[in-house]
Amino acid sequence: MFVYADNAATTAVSKKVLESMIPYFSEVYGNPSSLYSVGQKAKEVLEESRERIAKLIGADTKEIYFTSGGSEADNQAIISAARIGEKQGKKHIISTAFEHHAVLHTLKELEKEGFEVTLLDVHSNGVITPEQVADAIREDTALVTVMYANNEIGTIQPIAEIGAICKEKGVIFHTDAVQAVSHVHINVKEENIDMLSISAHKFHGPKGVGVLYVRKGVRLTNIINGGAQESGKRAGTENLAGIVGMTVALEDAIANIDANNERLAKLQDKLIEGLSKIPYSELNGDREKRVKSNVNFCFEGVEGESLLLLLDDKGVAVSSGSACTSGSLDPSHVLLAIGRPHEVAHGSLRISLGEDATEEQVQYIIDSVTEVIEYLRSFSPFWRDLVGGKRPHVFKEYSVA
Ligand SMILES: *Cc1c(COP(=O)(O)O)cnc(C)c1O
């Protein structure tokens, strides 16, 4: 059996999306900036896509900027807010310890310029509270950036409440909604979101295309300079086929959120129940406040990388830590942020189901993980120490998630 269960890393482009894109490679191939008709047709399609995407998240058409993906959108949002703040003498930014690296590394760069960054501690259930944000806001706070749903543990943050606080205090609020937009209904106006990042390849769209929503009145700073595309705020000939594909994919994803969540919730229950039967294991992140596709576990006495390679041999594609950091031996910063000690943060597994996952596939994942963990523990010196009482266990033998 082959089961792809790493949809938080990327997804397959759906047939419908692929077909919608093809004409824009070879028929309507004009440059949207050209004045002749094949260019103007492309421009029309581009603007129609912008309008359709705006509608999906409750934004105005002019508030949608196309980017090369989630990372670029995060970079531009944060840098723009920093430049606005700087002009007003505000050089403090609030974020969380478990953001995506596209956010954390951008903040690191700003620290080198003299910005002060407060990274809020994440509660052990993988959720921050609106009160934490309220308490951290100062006179000189230029930006609050908090992800909507975490990419490793799937936990959903109280975005509308944080938005309300930021609005009241007059602080710009950005959210990285890359992992949320296809799982949660989002309305940027109702939730008082000033800037929001989206990436197409996380919801069956193509790679290399995304959206930055920016509320009217928030001034963007270019990070790519050149032509006058995207109202002069993001240079570069538009990836029209990609934008069309993203539009179709997002419409599909959002139209099916409720139906998908209902189906996925049952599979998530089965997966959590099945994996909880493995001794000395524990679910990472809140049982309820998480996207329905995500299950993330820590296992004592197991090394995540070996786990995922042996699962690959069985045809199960999952991840350990996040895609961007696997390959390095550092444990996941997300798991450390929720208080997992190093030795168990190493033994983690993220399973992110696709909407088309079946019960049989889920059972196969449970059986394969159970078998591989038993095998790995059978020759792990670390596990021998745990069993021999030379080290204390971190988890209870069986914990009901
Ligand atoms: C994947 C991801 C990104 C990066 O998006 P790209 O389009 O791959 O650049 C940013 N944030 C989160 C939460 C993600 O999951």
The ligand as a MOL file (V3000), in Angstrom:
LIG
                    3D

  0  0  0     0  0            999 V3000
M  V30 BEGIN CTAB
M  V30 COUNTS 15 15 0 0 0
M  V30 BEGIN ATOM
M  V30 1 C 4.4770 25.8800 3.8980 0
M  V30 2 C 4.3860 27.0070 4.8290 0
M  V30 3 C 4.9520 28.2480 4.5320 0
M  V30 4 C 5.7920 28.4600 3.3020 0
M  V30 5 O 5.0390 28.4850 2.1290 0
M  V30 6 P 5.8110 28.3170 0.7330 0
M  V30 7 O 4.7500 28.5760 -0.2890 0
M  V30 8 O 6.2980 26.9080 0.7060 0
M  V30 9 O 6.8890 29.3320 0.7030 0
M  V30 10 C 4.7840 29.2690 5.4260 0
M  V30 11 N 4.0890 29.1050 6.5540 0
M  V30 12 C 3.5180 27.9270 6.8800 0
M  V30 13 C 2.7300 27.8150 8.1400 0
M  V30 14 C 3.6500 26.8360 6.0330 0
M  V30 15 O 3.0930 25.6860 6.3730 0
M  V30 END ATOM
M  V30 BEGIN BOND
M  V30 1 1 1 2
M  V30 2 1 2 3
M  V30 3 2 2 14
M  V30 4 1 3 4
M  V30 5 2 3 10
M  V30 6 1 4 5
M  V30 7 1 5 6
M  V30 8 2 6 7
M  V30 9 1 6 8
M  V30 10 1 6 9
M  V30 11 1 10 11
M  V30 12 2 11 12
M  V30 13 1 12 13
M  V30 14 1 12 14
M  V30 15 1 14 15
M  V30 END BOND
M  V30 END CTAB
M  END
